[in-house]
């Protein structure tokens, strides 16, 4: 009986190094698969983020293009309002302004301020008390978020000598 126990112990002692080798190999494979999984997950998350960013940029571009094409309509409504006191026209213009504001469009405020060539374009220079002061807005300019959709067209003062 003792011999049988000794024989089994000897076989188990012989199998131990083999089992340790298999265990180490399995641990390395698990680590490799884990790293591959983490890289694939990171790649997928980056792809999702890139696609979301592309969709948002595309949406902003479409809104920007549409609003730029509609701004002349608003200009015409505002000019018509000067000559016609039609209540329907005023309501339509105000509704139009509300819609573009809801999309994040803001008017560039330049009247009475120092001329900024990034926000406005000089159409005429008039005599005034100060140099480079915007005295009149001929066509409004607009922002869309942090982008300038259209610069304002203005009259600027020049101090008389």
C-alpha positions in Angstrom: 0.0 0.0 0.0 2.9 2.3 0.8 4.3 1.7 -2.6 1.1 2.6 -4.2 0.9 5.9 -2.3 4.6 6.7 -3.2 3.9 5.9 -6.9 0.9 8.3 -7.0 2.9 11.0 -5.2 5.7 10.6 -7.7 3.3 10.9 -10.6 1.7 13.9 -9.1 5.2 15.5 -8.6 5.9 14.8 -12.2 2.6 16.4 -13.3 3.1 19.6 -11.2 5.6 21.4 -13.4 3.4 20.6 -16.4 0.3 22.0 -14.7 2.3 25.1 -13.7 3.3 25.6 -17.3 -0.3 25.2 -18.5 -1.5 27.6 -15.8 1.1 30.2 -16.7 0.2 29.8 -20.4 -3.5 30.2 -19.6 -2.9 33.3 -17.5 -0.9 34.9 -20.4 -3.8 34.1 -22.8 -6.3 35.5 -20.5 -4.2 38.7 -20.2 -3.9 39.0 -24.0 -7.7 38.5 -24.5 -8.3 41.1 -21.7 -6.0 43.6 -23.4 -7.6 43.0 -26.8 -11.0 43.4 -25.3 -10.1 46.7 -23.6 -8.5 48.0 -26.9 -11.6 47.0 -28.9 -13.9 48.7 -26.3 -11.8 51.9 -26.4 -11.9 51.8 -30.2 -15.6 51.4 -30.2 -16.1 54.2 -27.7 -13.9 56.5 -29.8 -15.9 55.6 -32.9 -19.2 56.4 -31.1 -17.8 59.7 -30.0 -16.5 60.5 -33.5 -19.8 59.6 -35.1 -21.7 61.7 -32.6 -19.4 64.7 -33.2 -19.8 64.3 -37.0 -23.6 64.2 -36.6 -23.6 67.3 -34.4 -21.3 69.2 -36.8 -23.4 68.1 -39.8 -26.5 69.3 -38.0 -24.9 72.7 -37.2 -23.8 73.1 -40.8 -27.3 72.4 -42.1 -28.9 74.8 -39.7 -26.2 77.4 -40.6 -26.7 77.0 -44.3 -30.5 77.2 -44.0 -30.5 80.3 -41.8 -28.0 82.1 -44.1 -30.4 81.5 -47.0 -33.4 82.7 -44.9 -31.8 85.9 -43.5 -32.5 87.9 -46.7 -36.2 87.1 -46.1 -36.0 88.6 -42.6 -34.1 91.6 -44.0 -37.0 92.2 -46.5 -39.6 91.8 -43.8 -37.9 94.4 -41.7 -37.6 96.8 -44.6 -41.3 96.2 -45.5 -42.2 96.9 -41.9 -40.7 100.4 -42.2 -43.1 101.3 -45.1 -46.1 99.3 -44.1 -47.7 99.0 -40.7 -49.3 95.7 -41.5 -50.0 93.8 -38.3 -49.7 90.4 -40.1 -46.3 91.4 -41.4 -45.1 92.3 -37.8 -46.5 89.0 -36.4 -44.8 87.0 -39.2 -41.5 88.8 -38.7 -41.6 88.4 -34.9 -42.4 84.7 -35.3 -39.5 84.3 -37.7 -37.2 86.0 -35.2 -38.4 83.7 -32.4 -37.8 80.6 -34.6 -34.2 81.6 -35.5 -33.5 82.5 -31.8 -34.8 79.0 -30.8 -32.1 77.6 -33.1 -29.4 79.6 -31.3 -29.1 82.5 -33.8 -28.2 85.8 -32.1 -28.0 89.3 -33.6 -24.6 91.0 -33.6 -24.9 94.1 -31.5 -22.7 96.8 -33.0 -24.8 100.0 -33.0 -23.2 102.8 -30.9 -20.0 100.7 -30.4 -16.5 101.0 -31.8 -16.2 99.5 -35.3 -14.9 95.9 -35.3 -13.9 94.6 -38.8 -14.6 91.0 -37.7 -18.2 91.8 -36.9 -19.1 94.4 -39.4 -18.4 95.7 -42.9 -18.3 99.5 -43.5 -20.6 100.6 -46.2 -20.4 104.3 -45.6 -18.4 106.8 -43.5 -20.3 109.8 -42.0 -19.2 112.8 -40.0 -19.4 112.4 -36.3 -18.0 113.4 -32.9 -15.8 110.3 -32.6 -13.8 108.1 -35.0 -14.8 104.6 -35.8 -18.1 104.6 -34.0 -21.0 102.6 -35.6 -23.7 105.2 -36.2 -26.2 103.1 -38.2 -26.8 99.4 -39.1 -27.8 99.0 -42.7 -28.0 95.2 -42.5 -27.9 93.2 -39.3 -25.3 90.6 -38.7 -25.8 87.3 -36.9 -24.0 84.7 -34.8 -24.8 81.0 -34.7 -23.3 79.7 -31.4 -19.6 80.8 -31.7 -19.6 81.3 -35.5 -20.4 84.5 -37.4 -23.1 83.7 -39.9 -23.1 87.1 -41.5 -21.3 90.3 -40.7 -23.3 93.5 -40.2 -23.2 96.3 -42.8 -22.8 99.6 -41.1 -22.1 103.3 -41.3 -19.1 104.5 -39.3 -18.4 107.9 -38.0 -15.3 109.9 -38.8 -14.4 112.9 -36.7 -14.5 116.2 -38.7 -11.3 118.3 -38.6 
